Amino acid sequence: MTFVRSLIIVGILTGTSLIALFSSNNQPVPPLRPLSEFPLVIGSWKGEPNQIDQREFAIAGVEHYVLADFYQPRGTPINFYLGYYESQKQGDTIHSPKNCLPGAGWNILESGTIDVKIPNKNKSVTLARLLLGKAKERQVVLYWFHSRGRIISNEYMQKIWLVMDSIFRHRTDGTFVRITCPVSTDENQAIKTLTKFAEQIFPVLDRYIPS
């Protein structure tokens, strides 16, 4: 373990304690609109809603969520998950998929980032990217932390900003967004499909997630 990585981990542990210390001053922040109204038509994709079971719901510690499979007339389906936390506190924060997915049997074969354009804002954001494998199956995952006006692709920075905003803004609300696409023949095609979906979903997210 490098010295810098050690410092980061120590900082996160210290920050978690600070969140607990300042959490009494933090007010829950609900979504701008009820997530029950989240649209199931995104561009050319049409969604079918799903539910997470009670055990997973309890483990996630999330107050609101959207889980749906989106389909195009022709093309690979996309699984979409949005978990919204009105407040986060010690032991009840957003979980990294790097910790959860191996427990579900998926191996992380590659990890990195990818830049995606936001059409309505004329800028790009950086999202985290994973290539997963289970037996002969492959999946590509894009995910990010959509929290308090920031798009964050790094788990460590997510924790750091959570501590800073808890202290100075008295806010610990946060959102985790994950989109997943199976690799049928070509990993690059799966990434292209996810990127197009992400470009269309960002303007929708702004109507529900506080900045």
LUMNU-846329 format. One record per residue: z, y negated, x of N, C-alpha, C in turn; residue in three letters. Coordinates in Angstrom, 2 decimals. Layout:
N
{atom {Z; Y; X}; {Z; Y; X}; {Z; Y; X}; ALA}
...
//
This chain:
211
{atom {0.00; 1.20; 0.85}; {0.00; 0.00; 0.00}; {0.00; -1.25; 0.88}; MET}
{atom {-0.91; -2.17; 0.64}; {-1.00; -3.37; 1.45}; {0.15; -4.33; 1.13}; THR}
{atom {0.37; -5.25; 2.08}; {1.44; -6.23; 1.90}; {1.18; -7.11; 0.70}; PHE}
{atom {-0.09; -7.54; 0.53}; {-0.44; -8.41; -0.60}; {-0.21; -7.68; -1.92}; VAL}
{atom {-0.63; -6.41; -1.98}; {-0.43; -5.64; -3.20}; {1.06; -5.48; -3.50}; ARG}
{atom {1.85; -5.28; -2.45}; {3.30; -5.16; -2.64}; {3.88; -6.44; -3.22}; SER}
{atom {3.41; -7.58; -2.70}; {3.89; -8.86; -3.22}; {3.52; -9.04; -4.68}; LEU}
{atom {2.31; -8.61; -5.03}; {1.87; -8.73; -6.42}; {2.76; -7.91; -7.33}; ILE}
{atom {3.04; -6.68; -6.93}; {3.88; -5.80; -7.76}; {5.27; -6.36; -7.91}; ILE}
{atom {5.84; -6.86; -6.81}; {7.17; -7.48; -6.88}; {7.14; -8.68; -7.82}; VAL}
{atom {6.07; -9.47; -7.72}; {5.95; -10.63; -8.59}; {5.87; -10.24; -10.06}; GLY}
{atom {5.14; -9.16; -10.35}; {5.02; -8.71; -11.73}; {6.37; -8.24; -12.26}; ILE}
{atom {7.10; -7.49; -11.44}; {8.41; -7.01; -11.86}; {9.36; -8.18; -12.10}; LEU}
{atom {9.30; -9.16; -11.21}; {10.13; -10.35; -11.40}; {9.71; -11.10; -12.66}; THR}
{atom {8.39; -11.18; -12.86}; {7.87; -11.87; -14.03}; {8.29; -11.21; -15.32}; GLY}
{atom {8.33; -9.88; -15.33}; {8.77; -9.16; -16.53}; {10.20; -9.54; -16.89}; THR}
{atom {11.03; -9.68; -15.87}; {12.40; -10.11; -16.12}; {12.45; -11.53; -16.66}; SER}
{atom {11.57; -12.39; -16.15}; {11.52; -13.77; -16.65}; {11.06; -13.82; -18.10}; LEU}
{atom {10.13; -12.94; -18.46}; {9.68; -12.90; -19.86}; {10.87; -12.58; -20.76}; ILE}
{atom {11.66; -11.60; -20.35}; {12.83; -11.24; -21.14}; {13.81; -12.40; -21.23}; ALA}
{atom {13.94; -13.15; -20.13}; {14.87; -14.27; -20.10}; {14.44; -15.40; -21.02}; LEU}
{atom {13.13; -15.68; -21.04}; {12.62; -16.82; -21.80}; {12.11; -16.44; -23.19}; PHE}
{atom {12.12; -15.14; -23.52}; {11.50; -14.71; -24.77}; {12.18; -15.29; -26.00}; SER}
{atom {13.46; -15.65; -25.89}; {14.16; -16.21; -27.05}; {13.58; -17.56; -27.46}; SER}
{atom {12.89; -18.23; -26.52}; {12.28; -19.53; -26.82}; {10.83; -19.42; -27.28}; ASN}
{atom {10.28; -18.22; -27.21}; {8.87; -18.03; -27.56}; {8.72; -17.72; -29.04}; ASN}
{atom {7.78; -18.42; -29.67}; {7.54; -18.22; -31.09}; {6.32; -17.31; -31.28}; GLN}
{atom {6.40; -16.35; -32.20}; {5.21; -15.52; -32.48}; {4.05; -16.39; -32.95}; PRO}
{atom {2.86; -16.06; -32.49}; {1.65; -16.79; -32.86}; {0.72; -15.82; -33.58}; VAL}
{atom {0.52; -15.99; -34.88}; {-0.37; -15.07; -35.61}; {-1.82; -15.37; -35.31}; PRO}
{atom {-2.72; -14.45; -35.63}; {-4.15; -14.74; -35.49}; {-4.57; -15.90; -36.39}; PRO}
{atom {-5.67; -16.55; -36.03}; {-6.15; -17.68; -36.82}; {-6.54; -17.26; -38.23}; LEU}
{atom {-7.02; -16.04; -38.36}; {-7.35; -15.45; -39.66}; {-6.83; -14.02; -39.66}; ARG}
{atom {-6.57; -13.46; -40.84}; {-6.14; -12.06; -40.89}; {-7.23; -11.14; -40.32}; PRO}
{atom {-6.83; -10.21; -39.47}; {-7.80; -9.30; -38.89}; {-8.36; -8.33; -39.93}; LEU}
{atom {-7.73; -8.25; -41.08}; {-8.29; -7.45; -42.17}; {-9.63; -8.03; -42.65}; SER}
{atom {-9.90; -9.30; -42.32}; {-11.15; -9.95; -42.69}; {-12.20; -9.88; -41.59}; GLU}
{atom {-11.90; -9.18; -40.51}; {-12.84; -9.12; -39.38}; {-14.15; -8.50; -39.85}; PHE}
{atom {-15.28; -9.13; -39.54}; {-16.57; -8.65; -40.09}; {-16.99; -7.30; -39.50}; PRO}
{atom {-17.64; -6.52; -40.32}; {-18.18; -5.24; -39.89}; {-19.69; -5.27; -39.75}; LEU}
{atom {-20.23; -6.49; -39.71}; {-21.64; -6.69; -39.39}; {-21.68; -7.70; -38.25}; VAL}
{atom {-22.12; -7.25; -37.08}; {-22.22; -8.09; -35.89}; {-23.67; -8.04; -35.42}; ILE}
{atom {-24.42; -9.09; -35.68}; {-25.83; -9.06; -35.33}; {-26.53; -7.92; -36.05}; GLY}
{atom {-27.16; -7.04; -35.28}; {-27.86; -5.90; -35.87}; {-26.97; -4.66; -35.97}; SER}
{atom {-25.69; -4.79; -35.56}; {-24.76; -3.66; -35.64}; {-23.99; -3.67; -36.96}; TRP}
{atom {-23.79; -2.52; -37.53}; {-22.96; -2.35; -38.71}; {-21.82; -1.41; -38.38}; LYS}
{atom {-20.60; -1.79; -38.80}; {-19.42; -1.06; -38.39}; {-18.82; -0.20; -39.49}; GLY}
{atom {-18.17; 0.87; -39.05}; {-17.38; 1.73; -39.93}; {-15.94; 1.71; -39.44}; GLU}
{atom {-15.00; 1.21; -40.26}; {-13.62; 1.06; -39.79}; {-12.92; 2.39; -39.58}; PRO}
{atom {-12.02; 2.42; -38.59}; {-11.16; 3.56; -38.32}; {-9.72; 3.10; -38.26}; ASN}
{atom {-8.82; 4.04; -38.14}; {-7.40; 3.73; -38.00}; {-6.82; 4.52; -36.83}; GLN}
{atom {-5.85; 3.92; -36.14}; {-5.13; 4.66; -35.12}; {-3.92; 5.31; -35.79}; ILE}
{atom {-3.52; 6.47; -35.27}; {-2.41; 7.18; -35.92}; {-1.10; 6.46; -35.62}; ASP}
{atom {-0.07; 6.81; -36.37}; {1.21; 6.11; -36.30}; {1.85; 6.22; -34.92}; GLN}
{atom {1.67; 7.37; -34.26}; {2.26; 7.54; -32.93}; {1.63; 6.57; -31.94}; ARG}
{atom {0.30; 6.49; -31.93}; {-0.40; 5.57; -31.04}; {-0.07; 4.12; -31.38}; GLU}
{atom {0.06; 3.84; -32.68}; {0.40; 2.49; -33.12}; {1.77; 2.07; -32.58}; PHE}
{atom {2.72; 3.00; -32.62}; {4.06; 2.71; -32.13}; {4.07; 2.52; -30.61}; ALA}
{atom {3.30; 3.34; -29.90}; {3.25; 3.23; -28.45}; {2.61; 1.91; -28.03}; ILE}
{atom {1.55; 1.52; -28.73}; {0.84; 0.28; -28.38}; {1.72; -0.94; -28.61}; ALA}
{atom {2.59; -0.89; -29.61}; {3.45; -2.03; -29.91}; {2.71; -3.24; -30.43}; GLY}
{atom {1.54; -3.00; -31.01}; {0.68; -4.09; -31.46}; {0.99; -4.43; -32.91}; VAL}
{atom {0.85; -5.72; -33.28}; {1.09; -6.12; -34.67}; {-0.16; -6.01; -35.53}; GLU}
{atom {-1.31; -6.32; -34.97}; {-2.57; -6.31; -35.72}; {-3.65; -5.67; -34.86}; HIS}
{atom {-4.59; -4.99; -35.50}; {-5.67; -4.41; -34.72}; {-6.91; -4.22; -35.58}; TYR}
{atom {-8.03; -4.08; -34.88}; {-9.31; -3.69; -35.49}; {-9.84; -2.52; -34.69}; VAL}
{atom {-10.21; -1.46; -35.36}; {-10.82; -0.29; -34.72}; {-12.02; 0.12; -35.56}; LEU}
{atom {-13.19; 0.14; -34.95}; {-14.40; 0.45; -35.71}; {-15.48; 1.00; -34.80}; ALA}
{atom {-16.35; 1.80; -35.37}; {-17.55; 2.27; -34.69}; {-18.74; 1.48; -35.22}; ASP}
{atom {-19.48; 0.86; -34.33}; {-20.63; 0.04; -34.71}; {-21.93; 0.77; -34.36}; PHE}
{atom {-22.86; 0.72; -35.30}; {-24.13; 1.42; -35.16}; {-25.29; 0.46; -35.37}; TYR}
{atom {-26.39; 0.76; -34.68}; {-27.66; 0.12; -34.94}; {-28.58; 1.14; -35.61}; GLN}
{atom {-29.66; 0.66; -36.26}; {-30.59; 1.63; -36.87}; {-31.05; 2.69; -35.88}; PRO}
{atom {-31.33; 2.26; -34.67}; {-31.65; 3.19; -33.60}; {-30.90; 2.73; -32.35}; ARG}
{atom {-30.21; 3.64; -31.72}; {-29.46; 3.27; -30.53}; {-28.12; 3.97; -30.47}; GLY}
{atom {-27.42; 3.76; -29.37}; {-26.14; 4.42; -29.12}; {-25.02; 3.67; -29.83}; THR}
{atom {-24.10; 4.38; -30.48}; {-22.99; 3.70; -31.15}; {-22.00; 3.10; -30.16}; PRO}
{atom {-21.27; 2.11; -30.63}; {-20.25; 1.44; -29.82}; {-18.91; 1.54; -30.54}; ILE}
{atom {-17.88; 1.94; -29.80}; {-16.53; 1.92; -30.34}; {-15.87; 0.60; -29.94}; ASN}
{atom {-15.34; -0.10; -30.93}; {-14.74; -1.42; -30.72}; {-13.26; -1.37; -31.08}; PHE}
{atom {-12.41; -1.88; -30.16}; {-10.98; -1.97; -30.43}; {-10.48; -3.35; -30.05}; TYR}
{atom {-9.73; -3.96; -30.95}; {-9.07; -5.23; -30.69}; {-7.60; -5.07; -31.08}; LEU}
{atom {-6.72; -5.27; -30.13}; {-5.29; -5.22; -30.42}; {-4.67; -6.59; -30.22}; GLY}
{atom {-4.04; -7.11; -31.28}; {-3.48; -8.47; -31.23}; {-1.96; -8.41; -31.26}; TYR}
{atom {-1.34; -9.08; -30.28}; {0.12; -9.17; -30.17}; {0.55; -10.60; -30.48}; TYR}
{atom {1.35; -10.78; -31.51}; {1.86; -12.12; -31.81}; {2.81; -12.60; -30.73}; GLU}
{atom {3.52; -11.68; -30.12}; {4.39; -12.00; -28.97}; {4.55; -10.73; -28.15}; SER}
{atom {4.76; -10.93; -26.86}; {5.01; -9.81; -25.96}; {6.37; -10.00; -25.30}; GLN}
{atom {7.04; -8.90; -25.12}; {8.36; -8.94; -24.49}; {8.52; -7.72; -23.62}; LYS}
{atom {9.61; -7.67; -22.88}; {9.82; -6.58; -21.94}; {9.74; -5.23; -22.65}; GLN}
{atom {8.90; -4.34; -22.12}; {8.74; -3.02; -22.71}; {7.77; -2.98; -23.87}; GLY}
{atom {7.23; -4.11; -24.26}; {6.32; -4.17; -25.41}; {5.20; -5.16; -25.10}; ASP}
{atom {4.36; -4.79; -24.14}; {3.27; -5.65; -23.71}; {1.95; -4.88; -23.78}; THR}
{atom {0.85; -5.59; -23.55}; {-0.47; -4.96; -23.59}; {-0.56; -3.90; -22.49}; ILE}
{atom {-1.04; -2.72; -22.85}; {-1.18; -1.62; -21.90}; {-2.57; -1.65; -21.27}; HIS}
{atom {-2.62; -1.37; -19.99}; {-3.90; -1.27; -19.30}; {-4.57; 0.06; -19.62}; SER}
{atom {-5.88; 0.05; -19.90}; {-6.58; 1.33; -20.14}; {-6.59; 2.22; -18.91}; PRO}
{atom {-6.40; 1.64; -17.73}; {-6.35; 2.45; -16.51}; {-5.15; 3.39; -16.52}; LYS}
{atom {-4.14; 3.04; -17.29}; {-2.97; 3.91; -17.43}; {-3.10; 4.86; -18.61}; ASN}
{atom {-3.74; 4.40; -19.68}; {-3.79; 5.18; -20.92}; {-4.90; 6.23; -20.92}; CYS}
{atom {-6.08; 5.88; -20.39}; {-7.23; 6.78; -20.50}; {-7.05; 8.10; -19.76}; LEU}
{atom {-6.48; 8.11; -18.54}; {-6.26; 9.41; -17.89}; {-5.35; 10.33; -18.71}; PRO}
{atom {-4.42; 9.75; -19.45}; {-3.55; 10.57; -20.29}; {-4.29; 11.19; -21.45}; GLY}
{atom {-5.44; 10.64; -21.81}; {-6.26; 11.20; -22.89}; {-7.32; 12.16; -22.35}; ALA}
{atom {-7.25; 12.46; -21.06}; {-8.17; 13.43; -20.49}; {-9.38; 12.86; -19.79}; GLY}
{atom {-9.52; 11.53; -19.80}; {-10.67; 10.89; -19.16}; {-10.34; 10.54; -17.72}; TRP}
{atom {-11.25; 10.82; -16.81}; {-11.10; 10.44; -15.41}; {-11.89; 9.17; -15.14}; ASN}
{atom {-11.30; 8.26; -14.39}; {-11.99; 7.03; -14.02}; {-12.85; 7.33; -12.79}; ILE}
{atom {-14.17; 7.33; -12.98}; {-15.10; 7.64; -11.91}; {-15.48; 6.40; -11.11}; LEU}
{atom {-15.57; 5.27; -11.78}; {-15.88; 3.99; -11.13}; {-15.16; 2.88; -11.86}; GLU}
{atom {-14.83; 1.84; -11.13}; {-14.27; 0.64; -11.77}; {-14.83; -0.59; -11.08}; SER}
{atom {-14.99; -1.65; -11.84}; {-15.52; -2.88; -11.28}; {-15.51; -3.97; -12.33}; GLY}
{atom {-16.37; -4.94; -12.19}; {-16.47; -6.03; -13.16}; {-17.94; -6.30; -13.46}; THR}
{atom {-18.17; -7.05; -14.52}; {-19.53; -7.43; -14.90}; {-19.46; -8.81; -15.56}; ILE}
{atom {-20.45; -9.64; -15.29}; {-20.51; -10.97; -15.91}; {-21.35; -10.92; -17.18}; ASP}
{atom {-20.82; -11.54; -18.22}; {-21.50; -11.55; -19.52}; {-21.61; -13.00; -19.99}; VAL}
{atom {-22.79; -13.37; -20.47}; {-23.00; -14.73; -20.97}; {-22.43; -14.89; -22.37}; LYS}
{atom {-21.85; -16.06; -22.63}; {-21.41; -16.42; -23.98}; {-22.41; -17.44; -24.52}; ILE}
{atom {-23.29; -17.03; -25.42}; {-24.39; -17.91; -25.84}; {-23.92; -19.24; -26.42}; PRO}
{atom {-22.88; -19.23; -27.27}; {-22.50; -20.46; -27.95}; {-21.75; -21.43; -27.04}; ASN}
{atom {-21.37; -20.99; -25.82}; {-20.66; -21.88; -24.90}; {-21.45; -22.12; -23.62}; LYS}
{atom {-22.61; -21.49; -23.49}; {-23.47; -21.68; -22.33}; {-22.73; -21.44; -21.01}; ASN}
{atom {-21.97; -20.37; -20.96}; {-21.26; -20.01; -19.74}; {-21.12; -18.49; -19.69}; LYS}
{atom {-20.65; -17.99; -18.54}; {-20.44; -16.56; -18.37}; {-18.96; -16.27; -18.18}; SER}
{atom {-18.55; -15.06; -18.57}; {-17.19; -14.60; -18.34}; {-17.25; -13.27; -17.60}; VAL}
{atom {-16.20; -12.96; -16.88}; {-16.12; -11.71; -16.14}; {-15.28; -10.71; -16.91}; THR}
{atom {-15.85; -9.52; -17.16}; {-15.16; -8.46; -17.88}; {-14.95; -7.27; -16.94}; LEU}
{atom {-13.91; -6.50; -17.21}; {-13.66; -5.29; -16.44}; {-14.58; -4.18; -16.93}; ALA}
{atom {-15.02; -3.32; -16.00}; {-15.94; -2.23; -16.33}; {-15.41; -0.91; -15.76}; ARG}
{atom {-15.47; 0.14; -16.56}; {-15.07; 1.48; -16.13}; {-16.17; 2.47; -16.47}; LEU}
{atom {-16.38; 3.44; -15.60}; {-17.18; 4.62; -15.90}; {-16.22; 5.79; -15.99}; LEU}
{atom {-16.20; 6.45; -17.14}; {-15.26; 7.54; -17.39}; {-15.99; 8.87; -17.45}; LEU}
{atom {-15.27; 9.93; -17.09}; {-15.84; 11.26; -17.18}; {-14.83; 12.26; -17.72}; GLY}
{atom {-15.32; 13.16; -18.56}; {-14.51; 14.27; -19.06}; {-15.45; 15.46; -19.21}; LYS}
{atom {-15.27; 16.47; -18.34}; {-16.23; 17.58; -18.28}; {-17.63; 17.00; -18.04}; ALA}
{atom {-18.57; 17.26; -18.97}; {-19.92; 16.74; -18.79}; {-20.15; 15.41; -19.50}; LYS}
{atom {-19.14; 14.92; -20.20}; {-19.29; 13.66; -20.93}; {-19.09; 12.47; -20.00}; GLU}
{atom {-19.79; 11.39; -20.29}; {-19.63; 10.14; -19.57}; {-19.55; 8.99; -20.59}; ARG}
{atom {-18.72; 8.01; -20.28}; {-18.61; 6.81; -21.11}; {-18.52; 5.59; -20.21}; GLN}
{atom {-19.06; 4.48; -20.70}; {-18.86; 3.19; -20.05}; {-17.95; 2.35; -20.93}; VAL}
{atom {-16.99; 1.71; -20.32}; {-16.02; 0.87; -21.03}; {-16.06; -0.54; -20.44}; VAL}
{atom {-16.14; -1.53; -21.30}; {-15.90; -2.92; -20.92}; {-14.64; -3.37; -21.64}; LEU}
{atom {-13.76; -4.06; -20.91}; {-12.54; -4.55; -21.57}; {-12.10; -5.85; -20.92}; TYR}
{atom {-11.27; -6.58; -21.66}; {-10.73; -7.84; -21.16}; {-9.50; -8.21; -21.96}; TRP}
{atom {-8.73; -9.13; -21.37}; {-7.54; -9.68; -22.02}; {-7.90; -11.08; -22.50}; PHE}
{atom {-7.90; -11.25; -23.80}; {-8.35; -12.49; -24.44}; {-7.09; -13.22; -24.90}; HIS}
{atom {-6.49; -13.99; -23.96}; {-5.11; -14.45; -24.19}; {-4.94; -15.94; -23.96}; SER}
{atom {-4.54; -16.63; -25.01}; {-4.10; -18.02; -24.94}; {-5.16; -18.92; -24.28}; ARG}
{atom {-6.42; -18.70; -24.70}; {-7.51; -19.54; -24.22}; {-8.19; -19.05; -22.96}; GLY}
{atom {-7.80; -17.88; -22.46}; {-8.38; -17.36; -21.22}; {-9.03; -15.99; -21.45}; ARG}
{atom {-10.08; -15.71; -20.71}; {-10.68; -14.39; -20.65}; {-10.31; -13.83; -19.28}; ILE}
{atom {-9.51; -12.77; -19.25}; {-8.96; -12.24; -17.99}; {-9.41; -10.79; -17.85}; ILE}
{atom {-9.93; -10.45; -16.67}; {-10.41; -9.09; -16.44}; {-9.51; -8.29; -15.50}; SER}
{atom {-8.46; -8.93; -15.00}; {-7.60; -8.30; -14.00}; {-6.19; -8.14; -14.56}; ASN}
{atom {-5.65; -6.92; -14.48}; {-4.32; -6.64; -15.05}; {-3.23; -7.46; -14.38}; GLU}
{atom {-3.32; -7.63; -13.06}; {-2.30; -8.40; -12.35}; {-2.31; -9.86; -12.80}; TYR}
{atom {-3.51; -10.44; -12.90}; {-3.59; -11.84; -13.34}; {-3.14; -11.98; -14.80}; MET}
{atom {-3.40; -10.97; -15.61}; {-2.92; -11.00; -16.99}; {-1.40; -11.14; -17.02}; GLN}
{atom {-0.71; -10.37; -16.16}; {0.76; -10.43; -16.12}; {1.24; -11.78; -15.59}; LYS}
{atom {0.56; -12.27; -14.57}; {0.97; -13.56; -13.99}; {0.84; -14.68; -15.01}; ILE}
{atom {-0.31; -14.73; -15.72}; {-0.50; -15.77; -16.73}; {0.46; -15.59; -17.90}; TRP}
{atom {0.81; -14.36; -18.21}; {1.78; -14.12; -19.28}; {3.13; -14.74; -18.93}; LEU}
{atom {3.56; -14.56; -17.68}; {4.82; -15.15; -17.24}; {4.74; -16.67; -17.27}; VAL}
{atom {3.65; -17.22; -16.72}; {3.51; -18.68; -16.66}; {3.50; -19.29; -18.06}; MET}
{atom {2.75; -18.70; -18.97}; {2.67; -19.25; -20.32}; {3.97; -19.06; -21.09}; ASP}
{atom {4.69; -17.99; -20.78}; {5.99; -17.79; -21.42}; {6.96; -18.91; -21.04}; SER}
{atom {6.92; -19.29; -19.78}; {7.84; -20.32; -19.28}; {7.42; -21.72; -19.71}; ILE}
{atom {6.14; -22.04; -19.52}; {5.70; -23.43; -19.68}; {5.09; -23.74; -21.05}; PHE}
{atom {4.58; -22.71; -21.73}; {3.98; -22.96; -23.05}; {4.77; -22.28; -24.18}; ARG}
{atom {5.77; -21.50; -23.81}; {6.59; -20.76; -24.79}; {5.72; -19.89; -25.70}; HIS}
{atom {4.72; -19.27; -25.07}; {3.81; -18.38; -25.81}; {3.60; -17.09; -25.03}; ARG}
{atom {3.67; -15.98; -25.75}; {3.34; -14.69; -25.13}; {2.37; -13.91; -26.01}; THR}
{atom {1.73; -14.58; -26.96}; {0.72; -13.89; -27.76}; {-0.44; -13.47; -26.85}; ASP}
{atom {-1.13; -12.43; -27.24}; {-2.23; -11.95; -26.42}; {-3.08; -10.94; -27.15}; GLY}
{atom {-4.29; -10.76; -26.67}; {-5.24; -9.85; -27.30}; {-5.90; -8.99; -26.24}; THR}
{atom {-6.01; -7.71; -26.54}; {-6.75; -6.79; -25.68}; {-8.00; -6.35; -26.43}; PHE}
{atom {-9.16; -6.46; -25.78}; {-10.42; -6.09; -26.41}; {-11.10; -5.03; -25.53}; VAL}
{atom {-11.56; -3.95; -26.18}; {-12.22; -2.85; -25.46}; {-13.45; -2.41; -26.25}; ARG}
{atom {-14.58; -2.28; -25.57}; {-15.78; -1.73; -26.19}; {-16.26; -0.56; -25.34}; ILE}
{atom {-16.65; 0.52; -26.01}; {-16.98; 1.78; -25.32}; {-18.31; 2.31; -25.82}; THR}
{atom {-19.09; 2.83; -24.90}; {-20.40; 3.37; -25.24}; {-20.62; 4.68; -24.48}; CYS}
{atom {-20.97; 5.76; -25.16}; {-21.27; 7.01; -24.44}; {-22.55; 6.89; -23.63}; PRO}
{atom {-22.58; 7.58; -22.51}; {-23.79; 7.62; -21.69}; {-24.60; 8.82; -22.13}; VAL}
{atom {-25.74; 8.56; -22.74}; {-26.58; 9.66; -23.20}; {-27.49; 10.15; -22.07}; SER}
{atom {-28.23; 9.25; -21.46}; {-29.10; 9.62; -20.34}; {-28.94; 8.69; -19.15}; THR}
{atom {-28.66; 7.41; -19.42}; {-28.70; 6.40; -18.37}; {-27.47; 5.49; -18.47}; ASP}
{atom {-26.68; 5.43; -17.40}; {-25.50; 4.57; -17.39}; {-25.88; 3.10; -17.53}; GLU}
{atom {-26.96; 2.69; -16.88}; {-27.39; 1.30; -16.97}; {-27.76; 0.90; -18.39}; ASN}
{atom {-28.35; 1.83; -19.14}; {-28.69; 1.54; -20.52}; {-27.43; 1.35; -21.36}; GLN}
{atom {-26.40; 2.16; -21.08}; {-25.12; 2.01; -21.79}; {-24.50; 0.65; -21.49}; ALA}
{atom {-24.56; 0.24; -20.23}; {-24.02; -1.07; -19.85}; {-24.79; -2.19; -20.55}; ILE}
{atom {-26.11; -2.04; -20.61}; {-26.95; -3.05; -21.28}; {-26.59; -3.15; -22.75}; LYS}
{atom {-26.37; -2.01; -23.40}; {-26.00; -2.01; -24.82}; {-24.67; -2.71; -25.02}; THR}
{atom {-23.68; -2.41; -24.18}; {-22.36; -3.04; -24.30}; {-22.43; -4.54; -24.03}; LEU}
{atom {-23.25; -4.92; -23.05}; {-23.37; -6.34; -22.73}; {-23.94; -7.13; -23.90}; THR}
{atom {-24.95; -6.59; -24.54}; {-25.54; -7.27; -25.69}; {-24.53; -7.39; -26.83}; LYS}
{atom {-23.76; -6.33; -27.04}; {-22.75; -6.38; -28.09}; {-21.68; -7.42; -27.76}; PHE}
{atom {-21.24; -7.45; -26.49}; {-20.22; -8.42; -26.07}; {-20.70; -9.85; -26.30}; ALA}
{atom {-21.96; -10.12; -25.99}; {-22.50; -11.46; -26.19}; {-22.42; -11.88; -27.66}; GLU}
{atom {-22.60; -10.92; -28.56}; {-22.57; -11.24; -29.99}; {-21.16; -11.29; -30.54}; GLN}
{atom {-20.22; -10.59; -29.92}; {-18.87; -10.53; -30.48}; {-18.03; -11.73; -30.09}; ILE}
{atom {-18.33; -12.38; -28.96}; {-17.48; -13.49; -28.50}; {-17.39; -14.64; -29.50}; PHE}
{atom {-18.49; -15.11; -30.10}; {-18.34; -16.18; -31.10}; {-17.49; -15.77; -32.29}; PRO}
{atom {-17.51; -14.48; -32.64}; {-16.68; -13.98; -33.75}; {-15.20; -14.00; -33.35}; VAL}
{atom {-14.91; -13.59; -32.13}; {-13.52; -13.54; -31.67}; {-12.87; -14.91; -31.70}; LEU}
{atom {-13.65; -15.96; -31.41}; {-13.09; -17.32; -31.41}; {-12.57; -17.73; -32.78}; ASP}
{atom {-13.04; -17.09; -33.84}; {-12.58; -17.44; -35.18}; {-11.24; -16.78; -35.52}; ARG}
{atom {-10.80; -15.85; -34.68}; {-9.59; -15.09; -34.97}; {-8.49; -15.23; -33.91}; TYR}
{atom {-8.89; -15.48; -32.67}; {-7.92; -15.49; -31.57}; {-7.59; -16.93; -31.18}; ILE}
{atom {-6.32; -17.33; -31.24}; {-5.94; -18.71; -30.88}; {-6.20; -18.99; -29.40}; PRO}
{atom {-6.56; -20.23; -29.10}; {-6.77; -20.63; -27.72}; {-5.50; -21.28; -27.18}; SER}
//
